[in-house]
Amino acid sequence: MAIFNLNVNGKKQQVDVDPATPMLCVLRDHLNLVGTKYGCGIAQCGACTIHLGNTAVRSCQLPVLSVGDQAITTIEGLSEKGDHPVQKAWLGHDVSQCGYCQAGQIMTAAALLKSKPHPGDADIETAMNGNICRCATYVRIKAAIRTAAGS
């Protein structure tokens, strides 16, 4: 076990965990931030996506030891009132069905728009590739990202 000082959603957090503990487990089991979902456990589905700095990463395969002093943002920290442009566009396009993958989808889309504010269809498809939606709302996801980008 080791003590890690983390910056999660703009707040300093301290956890005492094994250095190999995946950030997903740190977030859900130690910090009670349960918006980030466990999907596959092998970084292939995207349900566990968070931001490490400004980059979308799969938290199920990110050991807490690798975080260092980089800021972590979860779906709970994306916006205080759920009014991030991507979240608003998700509601406007009625993207969610079962909703399980949506936190990961939203976090990936938000990272895309931060790095490329006006992405084309190919950019959206590349960025969102690997974020699996069991309900297959991919057309609405793409439309919501276009709306959030203002295109």
Backbone hydrogen bonds, N-H to C=O, Kabsch-Sander energy under -0.5 kcal/mol:
donor,donor_aa,acceptor,acceptor_aa,energy
2,A,17,V,-1.9
4,F,15,V,-3.1
6,L,4,F,-0.7
6,L,13,Q,-3.6
7,N,70,Q,-0.5
8,V,6,L,-0.7
8,V,11,K,-2.6
9,N,7,N,-0.5
9,N,72,I,-3.3
11,K,8,V,-1.8
13,Q,6,L,-3.2
15,V,4,F,-2.3
17,V,2,A,-2.0
17,V,15,V,-0.7
21,T,18,D,-2.3
23,M,62,L,-3.0
24,L,59,S,-1.9
25,C,22,P,-0.8
26,V,22,P,-1.9
27,L,23,M,-3.2
28,R,24,L,-2.5
29,D,25,C,-2.5
30,H,25,C,-0.8
30,H,26,V,-1.3
31,L,26,V,-1.4
33,L,27,L,-3.0
34,V,32,N,-0.9
36,T,33,L,-0.5
37,K,47,A,-1.5
39,G,37,K,-0.5
49,T,46,G,-1.6
50,I,57,V,-2.5
51,H,73,T,-2.7
52,L,55,T,-2.9
53,G,51,H,-0.6
53,G,71,A,-3.4
54,N,52,L,-0.5
55,T,52,L,-1.6
57,V,50,I,-2.9
59,S,48,C,-1.5
59,S,57,V,-0.7
61,Q,58,R,-1.0
62,L,59,S,-0.8
64,V,21,T,-2.7
65,L,19,P,-1.9
66,S,63,P,-1.9
67,V,64,V,-1.4
68,G,64,V,-0.6
70,Q,67,V,-1.7
72,I,7,N,-3.0
73,T,51,H,-2.3
77,G,74,T,-1.1
78,L,74,T,-0.6
78,L,75,I,-0.7
79,S,75,I,-0.5
82,G,79,S,-0.6
88,K,84,H,-2.6
89,A,85,P,-2.3
90,W,86,V,-2.4
91,L,87,Q,-1.9
92,G,88,K,-2.5
93,H,89,A,-2.1
94,D,91,L,-1.1
95,V,90,W,-2.3
102,Q,99,G,-0.8
105,Q,101,C,-2.3
106,I,102,Q,-3.1
107,M,103,A,-2.4
108,T,104,G,-2.2
109,A,105,Q,-2.6
110,A,106,I,-2.8
111,A,107,M,-2.0
112,L,108,T,-2.2
113,L,109,A,-2.5
114,K,110,A,-1.7
115,S,111,A,-2.0
116,K,112,L,-2.8
124,I,120,G,-2.3
125,E,121,D,-2.8
126,T,122,A,-2.3
127,A,123,D,-2.7
128,M,124,I,-2.6
129,N,125,E,-0.9
131,N,128,M,-2.3
132,I,45,C,-2.6
132,I,130,G,-1.0
134,R,132,I,-0.6
136,A,133,C,-1.5
141,I,137,T,-2.5
142,K,138,Y,-2.4
143,A,139,V,-2.0
144,A,140,R,-2.6
145,I,141,I,-2.3
146,R,142,K,-2.3
147,T,143,A,-2.4
148,A,144,A,-2.8
149,A,145,I,-1.8
150,G,146,R,-0.6
150,G,147,T,-1.3
151,S,146,R,-2.7
